[in-house]
């Protein structure tokens, strides 16, 4: 996927391991195009534990 999309390996690794603190919208768009999916299929909202 790194070679096909040009997205940084570290970015994809953090997304895969769910440790990413932020993600560029362009990267999300590229991933969705690559996987032929919608953003909502990749992300879910969670309550902020700090309130």
C-alpha positions as a Python dict, from the first residue, in 0.01 Angstrom:
ca = {
    (1, 'X'): (0, 0, 0),
    (2, 'X'): (291, 236, 72),
    (3, 'X'): (423, 195, -282),
    (4, 'X'): (79, 218, -442),
    (5, 'X'): (-42, 526, -253),
    (6, 'X'): (274, 717, -163),
    (7, 'X'): (150, 752, 195),
    (8, 'X'): (429, 743, 453),
    (9, 'X'): (485, 397, 605),
    (10, 'X'): (479, 544, 958),
    (11, 'X'): (140, 701, 894),
    (12, 'X'): (-7, 373, 772),
    (13, 'X'): (149, 184, 1063),
    (14, 'X'): (-1, 424, 1319),
    (15, 'X'): (-342, 397, 1154),
    (16, 'X'): (-318, 17, 1146),
    (17, 'X'): (-225, -2, 1515),
    (18, 'X'): (-483, 266, 1607),
    (19, 'X'): (-216, 488, 1763),
    (20, 'X'): (-247, 783, 1523),
    (21, 'X'): (-324, 1112, 1696),
    (22, 'X'): (-420, 1280, 1370),
    (23, 'X'): (-437, 1203, 1001),
    (24, 'X'): (-424, 1427, 697),
    (25, 'X'): (-753, 1445, 508),
    (26, 'X'): (-565, 1389, 182),
    (27, 'X'): (-427, 1062, 321),
    (28, 'X'): (-778, 951, 421),
    (29, 'X'): (-902, 1033, 74),
    (30, 'X'): (-617, 837, -84),
    (31, 'X'): (-678, 534, 141),
    (32, 'X'): (-1049, 537, 62),
    (33, 'X'): (-981, 551, -310),
    (34, 'X'): (-728, 268, -281),
    (35, 'X'): (-966, 48, -78),
    (36, 'X'): (-1278, 161, -265),
    (37, 'X'): (-1455, 255, 57),
    (38, 'X'): (-1604, 551, 244),
    (39, 'X'): (-1437, 737, 533),
    (40, 'X'): (-1706, 613, 772),
    (41, 'X'): (-1592, 257, 706),
    (42, 'X'): (-1244, 344, 837),
    (43, 'X'): (-1316, 568, 1135),
    (44, 'X'): (-1546, 571, 1433),
    (45, 'X'): (-1609, 843, 1690),
    (46, 'X'): (-1529, 766, 2053),
    (47, 'X'): (-1609, 963, 2365),
    (48, 'X'): (-1323, 1172, 2498),
    (49, 'X'): (-1219, 1015, 2831),
    (50, 'X'): (-1108, 1359, 2955),
    (51, 'X'): (-1460, 1490, 2896),
}
